[in-house]
Amino acid sequence: TGPSFEDNSLVYGIPSSAAGQPFIRQGYEYQLKVQSKDGRSATSSASIPAASITDTSMQILVSSPNEFSRNIQIKVRWKTSWGGSSSTESVYYRINYRIKGIYPNNTYWQNADLSGFPNQLVVMAAQENGIYEWQDRFTYSLPFDTTGVANASLEVAIQRINRPLFGYLQAIGQQGLNEGNPFGEPVVIPGNIQGGLGCLGTMVIYRMQRPLPWQLYRDWE
């Protein structure tokens, strides 16, 4: 479909397939060019990370400091493969998580804030076996109406991102940390747009979802 503007952003719907093949494929490089009527143009290119995420596991530990909150610890392990070949290059990830099932249509990631949760961005040197591990913890306040708590689950998204997007997000997070600090060092926001500002980033996402092993206080009576 043609381009359109939504919330001051240029949105372009790409075809889902071309010549019988998926339009977006791992390992391929894609180029972007935007040109205005007065002849100005902005260009960029980015490759889709060529790797698959397999052999995932998730451990969830829940403790109850009081009746109205839960401390939740997450540990995630996964394996990255390169289609039968090995790689010694560093790999870049963004890992987000959210609780589903309590609030309808909740799309907000629990650790979405790049300044408050900088550990969501992970760079790892590829190991021989390609196995990685990541963990985090957070406190969740229970809603007054706990009807949906028993059916709640935790969703984790492991996002294999390209290096330009990693650097861009990392700088945005650092900029947020310096906000309001008169002694903070200026942060240079890197980009890969020639003739413009911003970043053309790519990612491969793997999602997994597990039920949360918590109980309400009334269940203990």
C-alpha positions as CSV (number, residue, x, y, z in Angstrom):
1,T,0.0,0.0,0.0
2,G,1.0,3.6,-0.4
3,P,2.6,5.8,2.3
4,S,0.5,7.6,4.9
5,F,1.1,9.8,7.9
6,E,0.1,8.7,11.4
7,D,1.1,10.7,14.5
8,N,3.7,12.6,12.6
9,S,5.3,9.3,11.4
10,L,5.6,8.1,7.8
11,V,3.9,4.6,7.6
12,Y,4.3,2.4,4.6
13,G,2.6,-0.9,4.2
14,I,4.9,-3.4,2.5
15,P,3.6,-6.5,0.7
16,S,3.6,-9.7,2.7
17,S,5.1,-11.6,-0.2
18,A,6.7,-11.2,-3.6
19,A,7.1,-13.8,-6.3
20,G,5.7,-16.4,-4.0
21,Q,8.3,-15.7,-1.3
22,P,8.0,-13.7,2.0
23,F,9.0,-10.1,1.3
24,I,10.9,-9.8,4.6
25,R,13.6,-12.6,4.9
26,Q,16.5,-13.1,7.2
27,G,19.9,-12.4,5.9
28,Y,18.6,-10.0,3.2
29,E,19.5,-6.3,3.0
30,Y,16.8,-3.8,2.4
31,Q,17.1,-0.3,1.2
32,L,14.9,2.7,2.0
33,K,14.6,5.9,0.0
34,V,12.3,8.8,0.6
35,Q,12.2,11.7,-1.8
36,S,10.3,15.0,-1.5
37,K,8.7,17.0,-4.3
38,D,11.5,19.6,-4.1
39,G,14.1,16.9,-4.8
40,R,15.4,16.3,-1.3
41,S,15.9,12.7,-0.4
42,A,16.9,10.4,2.5
43,T,18.3,6.9,2.1
44,S,19.3,4.0,4.3
45,S,19.8,0.3,4.2
46,A,19.7,-2.5,6.8
47,S,20.0,-6.3,6.9
48,I,17.6,-8.6,8.7
49,P,19.7,-10.6,11.3
50,A,20.2,-14.1,9.9
51,A,19.8,-16.3,13.0
52,S,17.0,-18.3,14.6
53,I,16.2,-18.5,18.3
54,T,15.6,-22.1,19.6
55,D,15.7,-24.2,22.7
56,T,14.2,-21.6,24.9
57,S,13.4,-21.9,28.6
58,M,11.9,-19.6,31.2
59,Q,12.0,-19.7,35.0
60,I,9.7,-17.5,37.0
61,L,10.1,-17.0,40.8
62,V,7.4,-15.1,42.6
63,S,7.5,-13.9,46.2
64,S,4.9,-11.9,48.2
65,P,6.2,-9.0,50.4
66,N,2.6,-8.1,51.2
67,E,-0.9,-8.6,50.1
68,F,-0.9,-6.0,47.4
69,S,2.3,-6.7,45.4
70,R,4.5,-9.5,44.1
71,N,8.3,-9.6,43.5
72,I,8.8,-11.4,40.2
73,Q,12.2,-12.7,39.0
74,I,12.7,-14.0,35.5
75,K,15.5,-16.1,34.0
76,V,15.5,-16.8,30.3
77,R,17.8,-19.1,28.4
78,W,17.9,-19.6,24.6
79,K,20.1,-20.8,21.8
80,T,20.9,-18.9,18.6
81,S,21.7,-20.9,15.5
82,W,23.0,-19.7,12.1
83,G,21.5,-22.4,9.9
84,G,24.1,-25.1,10.5
85,S,27.1,-22.7,10.5
86,S,28.7,-21.0,13.5
87,S,29.4,-17.3,14.1
88,T,31.9,-15.5,16.3
89,E,30.3,-12.1,15.8
90,S,28.7,-10.3,18.7
91,V,24.9,-10.4,18.7
92,Y,22.5,-7.7,19.9
93,Y,19.2,-8.3,21.7
94,R,16.4,-6.3,23.2
95,I,14.4,-8.3,25.8
96,N,11.0,-7.1,27.0
97,Y,8.3,-8.6,29.1
98,R,4.8,-7.9,30.2
99,I,2.0,-9.5,32.3
100,K,-1.1,-10.5,30.3
101,G,-4.5,-11.6,31.3
102,I,-5.2,-9.0,34.1
103,Y,-5.9,-5.8,32.1
104,P,-7.7,-6.4,28.7
105,N,-5.7,-5.3,25.6
106,N,-2.6,-4.5,27.6
107,T,0.3,-3.8,25.2
108,Y,2.7,-2.0,27.5
109,W,6.0,-3.7,28.2
110,Q,6.8,-3.8,31.9
111,N,10.4,-2.8,31.2
112,A,9.8,-0.5,28.1
113,D,11.6,2.5,29.6
114,L,15.1,2.5,28.2
115,S,16.4,4.8,31.0
116,G,14.9,2.8,33.8
117,F,15.6,-0.6,32.4
118,P,18.9,-0.3,30.5
119,N,19.6,-4.1,30.9
120,Q,16.9,-4.8,28.3
121,L,19.6,-4.1,25.8
122,V,22.1,-7.0,25.7
123,V,25.2,-7.5,23.6
124,M,26.7,-10.9,23.8
125,A,29.8,-12.5,22.3
126,A,28.6,-15.6,20.5
127,Q,29.6,-18.8,22.2
128,E,30.5,-22.1,20.6
129,N,27.2,-23.6,21.6
130,G,25.2,-20.4,21.0
131,I,23.5,-20.5,24.4
132,Y,22.6,-17.3,26.2
133,E,21.1,-16.4,29.6
134,W,19.4,-13.2,30.8
135,Q,17.5,-12.4,34.0
136,D,15.7,-9.5,35.6
137,R,13.4,-8.8,38.5
138,F,10.5,-6.3,39.1
139,T,7.7,-5.6,41.6
140,Y,4.2,-5.8,40.4
141,S,1.2,-4.1,42.2
142,L,-1.9,-6.2,42.1
143,P,-5.1,-4.6,41.0
144,F,-8.0,-4.0,43.5
145,D,-10.1,-6.4,41.4
146,T,-8.1,-9.7,41.4
147,T,-10.6,-11.6,39.2
148,G,-8.2,-12.2,36.4
149,V,-5.0,-12.7,38.4
150,A,-5.4,-16.5,38.5
151,N,-5.3,-16.6,34.7
152,A,-2.4,-14.1,34.4
153,S,0.7,-15.1,32.4
154,L,4.1,-13.6,31.6
155,E,5.1,-12.9,28.0
156,V,8.8,-12.4,27.1
157,A,9.9,-11.2,23.7
158,I,13.5,-11.9,22.7
159,Q,14.3,-9.5,19.9
160,R,17.4,-10.1,17.9
161,I,18.2,-6.6,16.6
162,N,20.8,-5.2,14.2
163,R,23.7,-3.2,15.4
164,P,22.5,0.3,14.3
165,L,19.2,-0.2,16.2
166,F,21.1,-1.3,19.3
167,G,23.3,1.8,19.3
168,Y,20.4,4.1,18.6
169,L,18.3,2.6,21.5
170,Q,21.3,2.6,23.8
171,A,21.8,6.4,23.2
172,I,18.1,7.2,23.6
173,G,18.3,5.5,27.0
174,Q,21.4,7.4,28.0
175,Q,19.8,10.7,26.9
176,G,16.8,9.9,29.2
177,L,19.2,9.4,32.1
178,N,20.8,12.8,31.5
179,E,17.5,14.6,31.3
180,G,17.4,17.4,33.9
181,N,21.0,16.9,34.9
182,P,23.0,20.1,34.3
183,F,26.2,18.1,34.7
184,G,25.3,15.4,32.3
185,E,27.4,14.9,29.2
186,P,25.7,15.5,25.8
187,V,24.7,12.3,24.1
188,V,25.2,11.9,20.4
189,I,22.3,9.9,18.9
190,P,23.7,7.7,16.2
191,G,21.8,7.1,13.0
192,N,22.1,5.4,9.6
193,I,19.9,7.7,7.6
194,Q,21.8,9.6,4.8
195,G,20.2,13.0,4.2
196,G,18.1,12.8,7.4
197,L,17.8,11.8,11.0
198,G,16.9,8.6,12.6
199,C,17.6,4.9,12.4
200,L,16.5,2.1,10.1
201,G,16.5,-0.9,12.4
202,T,15.6,-4.5,11.9
203,M,14.8,-7.3,14.3
204,V,13.7,-11.0,14.5
205,I,11.3,-11.6,17.4
206,Y,10.7,-14.7,19.4
207,R,7.9,-14.7,21.9
208,M,7.1,-17.1,24.7
209,Q,4.4,-17.1,27.4
210,R,4.1,-18.9,30.7
211,P,1.5,-18.8,33.5
212,L,2.5,-16.9,36.6
213,P,2.9,-19.2,39.6
214,W,1.4,-16.9,42.2
215,Q,-1.4,-17.3,44.7
216,L,-3.6,-14.7,46.3
217,Y,-3.6,-14.3,50.1
218,R,-7.1,-15.6,50.3
219,D,-5.9,-18.9,48.7
220,W,-3.7,-19.5,51.7
221,E,-6.5,-19.4,54.3
